[in-house]
Amino acid sequence: MRRPNILILMVDQLNGTFFPDGPAPFLQTPHLDALAARSVRFVNSYTASPLCAPARASFMSGQMPSRTGVYDNAAEFVSAIPTYAHHLRRAGYHTALSGKMHFVGPDQLHGFEERLTTDIYPADFGWTPDYRRPGERIDWWYHNLGSVTNAGVAEITNQMEYDDEVAYHAERKLYDLSRGLDDRPWCLTVSFTHPHDPYVARRRFWDLYEGCEALHPSVPPIPFAEQDAHSKRLMLACDYETFDVTARDVERSRRAYFANITYIDEKIGALLDLLKRCRMEEDTAILFVSDHGDMLGERGMWFKMSFFEGSARVPLMLAAPGLAPKTVTAPVSTVDVTPTLADLAGIDLSEIQPWTDGLSLLPVIERGERAAPVRIEYAAEGSAAPMVSLRDGRFKYNHCELDPPQLFDVEADPQELTNLADDPAHAATLGRLQALVRQTWDLEAFDRAVRASQAMRHVTYAALRNGAYYPWDHQPLQKASERYMRNHMDLNILEESQRFPRGE
């Protein structure tokens, strides 16, 4: 039996609470609606870390940031760590990436045979935080609330230009795969940067959300003095004191965000339509996922970097041959993707199992529960020491050595407004999860590793930017002399081989 092709559709910063069981009704996403209808939908899926590079390294490797060493958006993803692209390629798959994966370091492939576009973010150590300077804003690259106060409409932006290119190359690649010139099964990852801020959308998508019911957050802004310790750090890191965010700014930001979800839905629809027209749909597993979420004004907070649901929860849907549509409510993680893909492709990961943190989702689909609690980690800007979280059943426990503990009953309190850590009725749950944190992490060693990594990168980055600079950014190779018709080709063979379907 032929192993399935795999199409991974990844988006950036898509809040999983807007996917309670597929897209929320107010979202105008006909193509994602149709995909959801034939998918297994994991409604309580969490990122491994609520920040781009750490989340993506964990998603690709099945390892938590404390194991990969990708603690922040400028930490190197080392070449020795196997990714799903390595596993599939080793097993005979053709692997390709169109779009963002935020690899930091000189290896910009990490198992992909082809990378069709460059990345949208830098590949060097320039965005390294510094725990030696707690509370310091690094203004030239830290998020700020200008993304909110400048929300609105534009016909082209840096990010639109990027995603338009990602979609173009992905479509071209699917056409090429359909021609059958390579008989290997394939895995194509298409990774868009929307709906990541800045909150700017094209007019035709913006107009769809006039009067939308979801333009206002469910939880109004919480005054700074009443925020928890980490949320205060994040607000200061985002320079909240400099910006006067109005209700209109919030409404426009959310409107543009929803509009950009529809923008991405249109691009996904074109890819799925192409898959069908080129007769690959029935043989292809399709995974839809985001790297992390966006608070989008809830509690007065924006972007990610937090363990609250809007930031840490992500959409995750899987449609695969022989897999019946279903809703799975058990908490799962994006680190589960790599072992799941291996499971679908019949790949045995036992030789590296001691060094992985993810679990295949196929048994979860069957049993309705994950064999272990979901873990989340954060050790980047806006933190002053590593932070960890456990989602175990209905409870979420957040822990940092610098901060008071947080315990939420996410089922009874989905807005996470009531911290149960000091509630005597939940003392046993708190104690159990605190013991599990101690059993799972050596937080002192974690902190030392993060500090050492940051300090070394600050030295090497300064050195590498002094004098001649050699960038690590991926430079896509365009073999123009191998495209279309050239005089080392036979025209008759070329025209026939490039046509699909043939003979119709």
C-alpha positions in Angstrom: 0.0 0.0 0.0 1.4 3.4 -1.0 2.1 5.7 1.9 0.1 8.9 1.9 1.4 12.1 0.6 1.4 14.8 3.3 0.4 18.5 2.9 1.0 20.6 6.0 -0.8 24.0 6.0 0.7 26.2 8.7 -0.3 29.7 9.7 1.2 32.1 12.2 -0.3 33.5 15.4 -3.8 32.1 14.9 -5.7 32.0 18.2 -7.1 28.5 18.9 -10.1 29.8 20.8 -11.5 30.9 17.4 -11.5 27.2 16.4 -13.8 25.7 19.1 -14.5 22.9 16.7 -13.4 24.1 13.3 -13.6 27.8 12.5 -16.0 29.9 14.6 -19.2 30.8 12.8 -18.4 34.5 12.5 -15.2 33.7 10.5 -15.7 33.7 6.8 -13.6 30.7 6.0 -15.4 28.4 3.5 -12.4 26.4 2.7 -11.3 25.8 6.3 -14.9 25.0 7.1 -14.9 22.3 4.4 -11.6 21.0 5.6 -12.8 20.8 9.2 -15.9 18.9 8.1 -13.6 16.0 6.9 -11.0 16.3 9.6 -10.2 15.1 13.1 -10.4 18.4 15.1 -8.2 18.7 18.2 -10.0 21.5 20.0 -7.6 21.7 23.0 -4.3 21.8 21.2 -1.4 23.8 22.6 1.8 25.2 21.3 5.1 23.9 22.9 6.1 27.5 23.4 4.1 30.7 22.6 6.8 32.3 20.3 7.7 31.6 16.7 11.1 30.0 16.5 10.8 27.9 19.7 7.3 26.8 18.7 8.4 25.8 15.2 11.5 23.9 16.2 9.4 21.9 18.7 6.7 21.3 16.1 9.3 20.0 13.6 11.3 17.9 16.0 8.8 16.7 18.6 11.1 18.1 21.3 10.4 20.8 23.9 12.5 24.0 23.8 14.4 22.9 26.9 15.6 20.0 24.8 16.2 21.7 21.4 17.9 24.7 22.9 15.7 27.0 20.8 14.6 29.2 23.7 13.8 32.3 21.8 13.6 33.9 18.3 17.4 34.0 17.9 18.5 30.7 19.3 20.1 28.2 16.9 18.2 25.1 15.8 21.2 22.7 15.6 21.5 20.4 12.6 21.8 17.2 14.5 18.2 17.3 15.8 16.0 15.2 13.5 12.8 16.8 12.2 9.8 15.3 10.6 11.4 16.3 7.3 14.5 14.2 8.2 12.3 11.2 9.2 10.2 11.3 6.1 13.1 11.9 3.8 15.0 9.0 5.3 12.0 6.8 4.7 11.9 7.8 1.0 9.7 10.9 0.9 10.4 14.0 -1.1 10.3 16.9 1.3 9.8 20.6 0.5 9.0 23.8 2.3 7.3 26.9 0.9 7.3 29.7 3.5 8.2 30.5 7.0 9.8 28.3 9.6 12.1 30.8 11.4 15.2 28.6 11.5 18.1 30.4 13.2 21.6 29.4 12.2 23.4 28.4 9.0 21.3 25.3 8.4 18.2 26.6 6.7 16.9 23.3 5.5 16.7 20.9 8.5 15.8 17.9 6.4 13.9 19.6 3.6 15.2 18.6 0.2 13.9 21.9 -1.2 13.1 25.2 0.2 11.1 27.3 -2.3 11.2 30.7 -0.6 13.4 32.6 1.8 12.2 33.2 5.3 10.4 36.4 6.4 12.6 36.7 9.6 16.3 36.9 10.0 18.3 33.8 10.6 21.0 35.2 12.8 21.4 35.9 16.6 20.3 39.6 16.5 17.1 39.1 18.4 18.7 37.5 21.4 17.1 38.6 24.8 19.3 39.1 27.8 18.4 37.9 31.3 21.3 39.9 32.7 19.3 43.0 32.0 15.8 42.2 33.4 13.1 44.7 32.3 15.2 46.2 29.5 13.3 46.8 26.2 15.3 46.2 23.1 13.3 48.7 21.1 14.5 48.0 17.5 13.0 44.5 17.5 10.7 44.0 20.5 6.9 44.1 19.8 5.2 47.3 20.6 1.5 48.4 20.4 2.1 50.4 17.2 0.7 47.3 15.5 -2.6 48.0 17.3 -2.8 51.8 17.0 -1.8 51.6 13.3 -4.3 48.9 12.4 -6.2 49.3 9.1 -6.3 48.7 5.4 -3.5 48.4 2.7 -3.3 46.6 -0.6 0.3 45.5 -0.1 2.5 45.1 2.9 5.7 43.2 3.7 3.7 40.3 5.0 1.2 40.2 2.1 4.1 40.2 -0.4 5.6 37.2 1.4 2.4 35.1 1.6 1.5 35.9 -2.0 4.9 34.4 -2.9 4.5 31.4 -0.6 1.2 30.6 -2.2 2.6 31.0 -5.7 5.5 28.6 -5.1 3.4 26.1 -3.3 0.9 25.9 -6.2 3.8 25.6 -8.6 5.2 22.7 -6.5 1.9 20.9 -6.4 1.5 21.1 -10.1 5.0 19.8 -10.5 4.3 16.9 -8.1 1.2 16.0 -10.0 3.2 15.4 -13.2 4.5 12.2 -11.6 8.1 12.6 -12.7 9.2 11.6 -9.2 7.4 8.5 -8.0 8.2 9.0 -4.3 5.5 10.0 -1.8 5.9 13.6 -0.9 5.5 16.0 2.1 5.0 19.6 1.2 4.9 22.2 4.1 3.2 25.5 3.2 3.8 28.0 6.0 2.1 31.4 5.9 3.0 34.4 8.1 -0.6 35.7 8.4 -2.6 36.5 10.5 0.4 37.6 12.5 0.5 41.3 13.3 0.7 44.1 12.1 -3.0 44.1 11.8 -3.4 45.3 8.3 -5.7 43.7 5.7 -6.7 44.2 2.0 -9.9 46.1 1.6 -11.9 43.3 0.1 -11.3 41.1 3.1 -11.6 44.0 5.6 -15.1 44.8 4.2 -16.3 41.3 5.0 -16.1 42.1 8.8 -18.0 45.3 9.0 -20.3 45.0 12.1 -18.7 41.6 13.0 -20.0 40.3 16.4 -16.5 39.5 17.6 -14.8 42.8 17.2 -14.6 43.4 21.0 -12.7 41.2 23.4 -14.7 39.1 25.9 -12.6 40.3 28.8 -12.0 44.0 29.1 -8.5 45.5 29.9 -7.3 44.6 33.3 -5.5 47.6 35.0 -1.7 47.2 35.1 -1.6 47.0 38.9 -4.1 44.1 38.9 -2.3 42.0 36.2 -0.2 39.0 37.2 3.6 39.3 37.3 4.3 37.9 33.9 1.5 39.9 32.2 3.0 43.0 33.7 6.4 42.1 32.2 4.8 41.5 28.8 3.0 44.8 28.9 6.2 46.7 29.7 8.1 44.7 27.0 5.4 45.9 24.5 5.9 49.5 25.7 2.2 49.8 26.7 2.8 53.2 28.5 3.8 54.9 25.2 0.6 54.1 23.4 -3.0 55.2 24.0 -4.9 52.2 22.7 -8.5 53.2 22.1 -11.6 51.0 21.7 -11.6 51.9 18.0 -7.9 50.7 17.8 -8.9 47.3 19.3 -11.9 47.0 17.0 -9.8 47.8 13.9 -7.0 45.4 15.0 -9.4 42.5 15.5 -11.2 43.3 12.2 -7.9 43.2 10.3 -6.9 40.0 12.0 -10.2 38.3 11.1 -9.9 39.7 7.5 -6.4 38.1 7.3 -7.8 34.8 8.4 -10.1 35.0 5.4 -7.1 36.0 3.2 -5.3 32.9 4.2 -8.4 30.8 3.8 -8.6 31.9 0.2 -5.0 30.8 -0.4 -5.6 27.4 1.3 -8.7 27.0 -0.8 -6.7 27.4 -4.0 -4.2 24.8 -2.8 -6.9 22.3 -1.8 -8.7 22.9 -5.1 -5.4 22.2 -7.0 -4.9 19.0 -5.0 -8.3 17.9 -6.1 -8.0 18.9 -9.8 -4.6 17.2 -10.0 -6.1 14.0 -8.6 -3.9 13.8 -5.4 -6.6 14.5 -2.8 -7.6 10.9 -2.0 -3.9 10.0 -1.4 -2.9 13.0 0.7 -3.1 13.6 4.4 -3.7 17.3 5.2 -2.6 18.8 8.5 -3.7 22.4 9.5 -1.9 24.1 12.4 -0.7 27.3 13.8 2.6 27.9 15.7 0.9 29.8 18.6 -1.9 32.2 19.2 -2.6 35.9 19.8 -4.2 37.5 22.8 -5.8 40.0 20.5 -6.8 42.5 23.3 -8.2 40.1 25.8 -7.4 41.4 29.3 -5.7 44.3 27.6 -2.9 42.0 26.3 -1.7 41.5 22.7 0.4 39.1 20.7 1.7 35.9 22.3 4.4 35.0 24.9 1.8 34.1 27.5 0.3 30.9 28.8 -3.2 32.2 28.6 -5.5 30.4 26.2 -5.5 33.0 23.5 -1.7 32.9 23.2 -1.0 29.2 23.9 -3.9 27.4 22.3 -3.8 26.7 18.6 -6.0 25.2 15.9 -5.0 21.6 14.9 -6.9 19.6 12.3 -6.0 16.4 10.5 -7.6 14.9 7.4 -6.1 11.6 6.3 -7.0 8.6 4.2 -9.0 6.1 6.3 -9.4 8.6 9.2 -13.1 9.5 10.0 -14.0 13.1 10.9 -14.2 13.5 14.7 -13.9 16.0 17.5 -11.1 15.3 20.1 -11.4 17.3 23.3 -8.3 15.8 25.1 -5.5 18.3 25.4 -2.7 17.7 22.9 0.4 19.5 21.8 2.1 20.6 18.6 5.1 18.4 19.7 2.8 15.5 18.9 2.8 16.3 15.1 6.2 14.7 14.3 5.4 11.3 15.8 1.9 11.5 14.2 3.4 12.0 10.8 5.8 9.2 11.4 2.9 7.0 12.4 0.9 7.9 9.3 4.0 7.0 7.1 4.8 3.8 8.9 8.1 5.1 10.3 9.4 3.6 13.6 10.8 6.3 15.9 11.9 3.9 18.7 15.6 4.6 18.1 15.2 8.2 19.0 12.2 7.9 21.4 14.2 8.6 24.6 15.0 12.1 23.1 11.5 13.0 22.0 8.6 14.6 24.0 5.7 14.2 21.6 3.2 11.4 21.3 1.4 10.2 18.2 -2.1 11.5 17.9 -3.5 8.4 16.3 -3.9 6.6 19.7 -5.4 9.8 21.1 -8.0 9.8 18.3 -8.9 6.2 19.2 -8.9 6.4 23.0 -9.9 10.0 23.5 -7.1 10.9 25.8 -3.3 11.6 25.8 -1.1 9.4 27.8 0.6 12.4 29.6 -0.2 16.0 30.4 0.6 18.7 27.9 3.7 20.8 28.5 4.4 24.4 27.5 7.6 26.4 28.1 8.7 30.0 27.6 12.1 31.6 28.1 12.3 34.6 25.8 11.6 38.3 25.8 9.3 39.5 28.6 10.5 36.7 30.9 13.3 36.9 33.5 13.6 33.2 34.1 12.2 30.1 32.4 8.4 29.6 32.7 6.6 26.3 32.4 3.0 25.2 32.2 1.0 21.9 32.4 -2.4 21.3 31.0 -3.7 18.2 32.8 -7.3 17.3 32.2 -9.4 20.4 33.0 -6.6 22.2 34.9 -3.7 24.4 33.7 -0.9 25.1 36.1 1.6 27.9 35.3 5.0 28.0 37.2 7.9 30.3 37.3 10.5 30.5 40.2 10.1 34.3 40.3 6.3 34.4 40.4 3.3 33.2 42.5 1.8 30.0 41.0 -1.3 30.1 38.8 -3.9 27.3 38.7 -7.0 27.5 36.4 -9.9 25.3 35.8 -10.0 25.9 32.1 -13.3 24.1 31.6 -15.2 26.0 34.3 -13.3 29.2 33.8 -12.3 29.4 30.1 -11.3 33.1 30.5 -8.9 32.2 33.3 -10.1 34.9 35.6 -10.0 32.9 38.8 -6.6 31.8 40.1 -7.3 28.7 42.3 -3.7 28.4 43.6 -4.7 29.8 47.0 -8.1 28.0 47.2 -8.0 25.3 49.9 -10.5 23.3 47.9 -7.9 22.8 45.2 -4.8 22.3 47.4 -4.5 18.7 46.4 -4.5 19.5 42.7 -2.0 22.3 43.2 0.3 20.0 45.2 0.1 17.2 42.6 0.9 19.6 39.7 3.7 21.3 41.6 5.2 17.9 42.2 4.8 17.0 38.6 6.7 20.2 37.6 9.6 19.3 39.9 9.6 15.8 38.4 9.5 17.0 34.8 11.9 20.0 34.8 15.2 20.9 36.5 14.4 24.6 36.5 17.8 25.7 37.9 19.5 23.8 35.1 17.0 25.2 32.6 17.8 28.8 33.7 21.5 28.2 33.6 21.3 26.8 30.0 19.2 29.8 28.8 21.6 32.3 30.4 24.7 30.6 28.9 23.0 30.4 25.5 22.1 34.1 25.6 25.5 35.2 26.8 27.4 33.3 24.1 25.1 34.5 21.3 25.6 38.1 22.3 29.4 37.6 21.9 29.2 35.7 18.6 26.6 38.1 17.1 28.7 41.2 17.8 31.8 39.5 16.3 30.0 38.3 13.2 28.6 41.8 12.5 32.1 43.4 12.8 33.7 43.5 9.4 32.5 41.5 6.4 29.1 40.0 7.1 28.0 36.7 5.6 24.2 36.2 6.0 22.6 32.9 7.0 19.3 33.8 5.3 18.1 31.2 2.8 18.8 32.1 -0.8 16.4 30.1 -3.0 18.1 28.6 -6.0 16.3 29.4 -9.2 17.6 27.1 -12.0 16.3 29.1 -14.9 18.2 27.1 -17.4 16.2 24.0 -16.3 12.8 25.6 -16.7 10.5 25.7 -19.7 12.2 24.8 -23.0 16.0 24.8 -23.4 18.3 23.3 -26.1 19.6 20.4 -24.0 15.9 19.1 -24.0 13.8 17.2 -26.5 10.8 19.4 -27.1 8.5 16.3 -27.7 9.5 14.7 -24.4 9.3 18.0 -22.6 5.7 18.8 -23.7 4.5 15.4 -22.8 6.2 15.1 -19.4 5.0 18.5 -18.3 1.4 17.9 -19.1 -1.1 16.6 -16.5 -3.4 14.8 -17.0 -2.1 13.2 -20.2 -4.1 11.9 -23.1 -7.3 13.9 -22.4 
